[in-house]
């Protein structure tokens, strides 16, 4: 701008009629030429001053504008920083709200997890208690079943003993009416005068067959009647009831459960005992003396 203004004011157009005045002045002589020079110099000086003032003003404007342009990036940067700070300030409540929401959700999840662990612990305790109760219940049931079986076995034992004692009385009643000979089966006892009936089933007992009649004079512990089948007790052992010739009832329980061998040994012992008794009677008789 300055160079344009300077170039524009460097050459000023001559005022109208200046050529006539110059011609007249040249004819007028040297005196008048001095006056014309002074006028021209004054006019040029004034134009120079005006141009200089305009240039100085433009220079000031240019410097001010340049200074403004130099400050513009800083102002823009400061403005951007203010805008960024404002955005951060605006975002802080939202971030704080979002953070609070996340913290609340996290705390909720922690509480739920802790509650889940507590419930799992309670379920484990309840499961252990239930298993313990089931074991105790099974043990109690087993114990009850054991005692029930023992009680049942004892009831059968007592009823069998009582029934065999009744049968023994009926056998002696039969013998008194049959020359001292014992019956060999239950059918023979239907007409027993006592009218007592064997309380057990007819298939529960059997008379021992010795191949000859058993009389009231036989050895008192001679087996007369026995249970048809041995009974297994709750502890696993075996038991069998026997009615002897003297009317007593004995219970046999060999450790090996072999009742056949036990009976053979018992009969053998009774035979030997009977021989000894007979020898003793003969020794005491008057004939022997």
C-alpha positions as CSV (number, residue, x, y, z in Angstrom):
1,X,0.0,0.0,0.0
2,X,2.8,2.4,0.9
3,X,4.6,1.8,-2.4
4,X,1.4,2.4,-4.3
5,X,0.7,5.7,-2.6
6,X,4.3,6.8,-3.0
7,X,4.3,5.9,-6.7
8,X,1.0,7.7,-7.1
9,X,2.2,11.0,-5.4
10,X,5.8,10.9,-6.9
11,X,4.6,12.6,-10.1
12,X,2.0,15.4,-9.6
13,X,0.1,16.7,-12.6
14,X,1.0,20.3,-13.6
15,X,-1.7,22.9,-12.9
16,X,-3.6,24.2,-15.9
17,X,-1.9,27.4,-17.5
18,X,1.4,26.4,-16.0
19,X,3.0,26.3,-19.4
20,X,1.9,29.9,-20.3
21,X,3.2,31.2,-17.0
22,X,6.5,29.5,-17.6
23,X,6.8,31.0,-21.0
24,X,6.0,34.4,-19.6
25,X,8.5,34.0,-16.8
26,X,11.3,33.1,-19.2
27,X,10.7,36.2,-21.1
28,X,10.5,38.3,-18.0
29,X,14.0,37.6,-17.0
30,X,16.0,36.3,-14.2
31,X,14.1,38.1,-11.4
32,X,10.9,36.5,-12.1
33,X,12.4,33.1,-12.6
34,X,13.4,33.1,-8.9
35,X,9.8,33.6,-7.9
36,X,8.6,30.7,-10.1
37,X,11.2,28.4,-8.6
38,X,10.1,29.2,-5.1
39,X,6.5,28.4,-6.0
40,X,7.4,25.1,-7.5
41,X,9.6,24.2,-4.6
42,X,6.8,25.1,-2.1
43,X,4.3,23.0,-4.0
44,X,6.6,20.0,-4.2
45,X,7.4,20.3,-0.5
46,X,3.8,20.3,0.5
47,X,3.1,17.3,-1.7
48,X,6.1,15.5,-0.1
49,X,4.9,16.2,3.4
50,X,1.5,14.9,2.6
51,X,2.9,11.8,1.1
52,X,5.2,11.3,4.1
53,X,2.3,11.7,6.5
54,X,0.2,9.2,4.6
55,X,3.1,6.8,4.5
56,X,3.8,7.2,8.2
57,X,0.1,6.6,9.0
58,X,0.0,3.6,6.7
59,X,3.2,2.3,8.3
60,X,1.6,2.6,11.8
61,X,-1.5,0.8,10.6
62,X,0.6,-1.9,9.0
63,X,2.7,-2.4,12.2
64,X,-0.5,-2.5,14.2
65,X,-2.1,-4.9,11.8
66,X,1.1,-7.0,11.8
67,X,1.1,-7.0,15.6
68,X,-2.6,-8.0,15.6
69,X,-1.8,-10.8,13.1
70,X,1.1,-12.0,15.3
71,X,-1.1,-12.1,18.4
72,X,-3.9,-13.9,16.6
73,X,-2.4,-17.4,16.9
74,X,-1.8,-16.9,20.6
75,X,-5.4,-15.6,21.1
76,X,-6.7,-18.5,19.0
77,X,-4.6,-20.9,21.2
78,X,-5.9,-19.3,24.4
79,X,-9.4,-19.4,23.1
80,X,-9.0,-23.1,22.2
81,X,-7.6,-23.7,25.7
82,X,-10.6,-21.9,27.2
83,X,-13.0,-23.9,25.0
84,X,-11.2,-27.2,26.0
85,X,-11.4,-26.2,29.7
86,X,-15.0,-25.3,29.3
87,X,-15.7,-28.7,27.6
88,X,-13.8,-30.5,30.4
89,X,-15.8,-28.6,33.0
90,X,-19.0,-29.5,31.1
91,X,-17.9,-33.1,30.9
92,X,-16.8,-33.4,34.5
93,X,-20.4,-33.7,35.9
94,X,-21.2,-36.3,33.2
95,X,-18.0,-38.2,33.9
96,X,-18.6,-37.9,37.6
97,X,-22.2,-39.2,37.1
98,X,-21.0,-42.0,34.9
99,X,-18.2,-42.9,37.4
100,X,-20.7,-42.8,40.3
101,X,-23.0,-45.1,38.3
102,X,-20.2,-47.5,37.6
103,X,-19.1,-47.5,41.2
104,X,-22.7,-48.1,42.3
105,X,-23.0,-50.9,39.9
106,X,-19.7,-52.4,41.0
107,X,-20.7,-52.1,44.6
108,X,-24.0,-53.8,43.8
109,X,-22.2,-56.6,42.0
110,X,-19.9,-57.0,45.0
111,X,-22.8,-57.2,47.4
112,X,-24.5,-59.7,45.1
113,X,-21.3,-61.8,44.9
114,X,-20.9,-61.7,48.7
115,X,-24.6,-62.7,49.1
116,X,-24.1,-65.5,46.6
117,X,-21.0,-66.8,48.5
118,X,-23.0,-66.6,51.8
119,X,-25.9,-68.5,50.3
120,X,-23.5,-71.1,48.9
121,X,-22.0,-71.5,52.3
122,X,-25.4,-71.9,53.9
123,X,-26.3,-74.5,51.2
124,X,-23.1,-76.3,51.9
125,X,-23.9,-76.3,55.6
126,X,-27.4,-77.5,55.0
127,X,-26.2,-80.2,52.6
128,X,-23.7,-81.4,55.2
129,X,-26.4,-81.3,57.9
130,X,-28.8,-83.2,55.6
131,X,-26.2,-85.8,54.8
132,X,-25.4,-86.2,58.5
133,X,-29.1,-86.5,59.2
134,X,-29.5,-89.1,56.5
135,X,-26.5,-91.1,57.9
136,X,-28.0,-90.8,61.4
137,X,-31.4,-91.7,60.1
138,X,-30.0,-94.7,58.2
139,X,-28.0,-95.7,61.3
140,X,-31.1,-95.3,63.4
141,X,-33.2,-97.3,61.0
142,X,-30.5,-100.0,60.8
143,X,-30.3,-100.0,64.6
144,X,-34.1,-100.1,64.9
145,X,-34.2,-102.8,62.3
146,X,-31.6,-104.7,64.2
147,X,-33.4,-104.4,67.5
148,X,-36.7,-105.2,65.8
149,X,-35.2,-108.3,64.3
150,X,-33.8,-109.3,67.7
151,X,-37.1,-108.7,69.4
152,X,-38.9,-110.7,66.7
153,X,-36.3,-113.6,67.1
154,X,-36.8,-113.5,70.8
155,X,-40.5,-113.6,70.5
156,X,-40.3,-116.6,68.2
157,X,-37.9,-118.2,70.7
158,X,-40.2,-117.7,73.6
159,X,-43.3,-118.8,71.8
160,X,-41.4,-121.9,70.5
161,X,-40.3,-122.8,74.0
162,X,-43.8,-122.4,75.4
163,X,-45.3,-124.4,72.6
164,X,-42.8,-127.3,73.0
165,X,-43.5,-127.3,76.8
166,X,-47.2,-127.6,76.1
167,X,-46.4,-130.4,73.6
168,X,-44.3,-132.2,76.2
169,X,-47.3,-132.1,78.6
170,X,-49.5,-133.6,75.9
171,X,-46.9,-136.3,75.1
172,X,-46.9,-137.4,78.8
173,X,-50.7,-137.3,78.8
174,X,-50.6,-139.6,75.8
175,X,-48.0,-141.9,77.3
176,X,-50.1,-142.4,80.5
177,X,-52.9,-143.7,78.3
178,X,-50.6,-145.8,76.1
179,X,-48.5,-147.9,78.5
180,X,-45.8,-145.2,78.9
181,X,-45.1,-145.0,75.2
182,X,-44.6,-141.6,73.6
183,X,-46.3,-140.7,70.3
184,X,-44.3,-140.6,67.1
185,X,-46.3,-137.9,65.3
186,X,-48.8,-135.1,66.1
187,X,-51.7,-137.0,64.5
188,X,-51.7,-139.5,67.3
189,X,-52.4,-136.8,69.8
190,X,-55.7,-135.7,68.4
191,X,-57.5,-137.7,71.1
192,X,-55.4,-136.6,74.0
193,X,-57.8,-136.2,77.0
194,X,-56.4,-132.8,78.0
195,X,-57.6,-131.4,74.8
196,X,-54.6,-129.1,74.5
197,X,-53.7,-128.2,71.0
198,X,-50.2,-127.5,69.8
199,X,-50.1,-123.7,69.3
200,X,-47.5,-123.8,66.5
201,X,-48.1,-125.2,63.0
202,X,-47.9,-128.9,62.5
203,X,-45.1,-128.4,60.0
204,X,-43.0,-126.4,62.4
205,X,-41.8,-129.4,64.5
206,X,-41.1,-133.1,64.0
207,X,-40.7,-136.2,66.2
208,X,-37.3,-137.9,66.2
209,X,-37.4,-141.4,64.7
210,X,-35.2,-143.8,66.7
211,X,-36.6,-147.0,64.9
212,X,-38.3,-148.1,68.2
213,X,-40.8,-146.5,70.6
214,X,-39.5,-144.1,73.2
215,X,-41.0,-144.7,76.6
216,X,-41.2,-142.7,79.8
217,X,-38.4,-144.9,81.2
218,X,-35.8,-143.6,78.6
219,X,-33.1,-141.2,79.5
220,X,-34.6,-137.9,80.5
221,X,-32.5,-135.9,78.0
222,X,-33.4,-138.1,75.1
223,X,-34.6,-135.9,72.2
224,X,-38.2,-136.4,71.6
225,X,-39.3,-133.5,69.4
226,X,-37.2,-130.8,67.5
227,X,-37.9,-127.8,65.3
228,X,-38.2,-128.9,61.7
229,X,-35.7,-126.3,60.5
230,X,-33.1,-124.3,62.4
231,X,-33.7,-120.5,62.8
232,X,-31.1,-117.9,61.9
233,X,-30.7,-115.2,64.5
234,X,-30.1,-111.5,63.7
235,X,-26.4,-111.9,64.6
236,X,-26.0,-114.6,61.9
237,X,-25.9,-117.6,64.2
238,X,-28.3,-120.5,64.0
239,X,-30.6,-121.8,66.7
240,X,-32.9,-124.9,67.2
241,X,-35.2,-125.9,69.9
242,X,-35.5,-129.5,71.3
243,X,-38.1,-131.2,73.5
244,X,-36.6,-133.9,75.7
245,X,-38.2,-137.0,77.1
246,X,-38.5,-135.4,80.6
247,X,-40.6,-132.6,79.2
248,X,-37.9,-130.0,79.3
249,X,-37.0,-127.7,76.4
250,X,-33.4,-127.0,75.5
251,X,-31.9,-124.7,73.0
252,X,-29.0,-125.7,70.8
253,X,-26.7,-123.3,68.9
254,X,-23.6,-125.0,67.6
255,X,-21.0,-122.5,66.4
256,X,-20.6,-124.2,63.0
257,X,-24.4,-124.5,62.5
258,X,-24.1,-128.3,62.0
259,X,-27.1,-129.6,63.9
260,X,-26.8,-133.1,62.5
261,X,-23.4,-133.6,64.1
262,X,-24.6,-131.9,67.3
263,X,-27.6,-134.3,67.5
264,X,-25.4,-137.4,66.9
265,X,-23.0,-136.4,69.6
266,X,-25.9,-135.6,72.0
267,X,-27.6,-138.9,71.4
268,X,-24.3,-140.7,71.8
269,X,-23.8,-138.9,75.1
270,X,-27.3,-139.8,76.3
271,X,-26.8,-143.4,75.4
272,X,-23.5,-143.6,77.4
273,X,-25.2,-141.8,80.2
274,X,-28.1,-144.3,80.1
275,X,-25.7,-147.2,80.2
276,X,-24.0,-145.8,83.2
277,X,-27.4,-145.2,84.9
278,X,-28.5,-148.8,84.1
279,X,-25.3,-150.1,85.6
280,X,-25.8,-148.1,88.7
281,X,-29.4,-149.3,89.1
282,X,-28.3,-152.9,88.7
283,X,-25.6,-152.5,91.3
284,X,-28.1,-151.2,93.8
285,X,-30.7,-154.0,93.1
286,X,-31.2,-156.9,95.7
287,X,-30.4,-159.4,93.0
288,X,-27.0,-157.9,92.4
289,X,-26.3,-157.9,96.1
